[in-house]
């Protein structure tokens, strides 16, 4: 993405915004995979993992409740 740096005197100079890439290791199907991924994507992957854990906990609670009723 391109833009400008603006000084106090409002003078504009060109500036290229670069992606914040980080090296991250993920475990997929029991294998470690190293990936260069942007910081925002790392944040999103943590959010998705948390949602998956919540869903699994809800499913487990519902199955235990149905077993207890039967």
RAVENDA-V782606 format. One line per field, one symbol per residue. phi: phi as a letter, one per 30 degrees, with the letter a starting at -180 (. if undefined). burial: b if it has 16 or more other C-alpha atoms within 10 Angstrom, else e. A space follows every 50 residues. Layout:
phi->???
burial->???
//
This chain:
phi->.cabccdddidcbdbcdcdddbcbcccbhicdbcbcbddddddddddded dddddddddddddddddddd
burial->eeeeeeeeeeeeeeeeeeeeeeeeeeeeeeeeeeeeeeeeeeeeeeeeee eeeeeeeeeeeeeeeeeeee
//
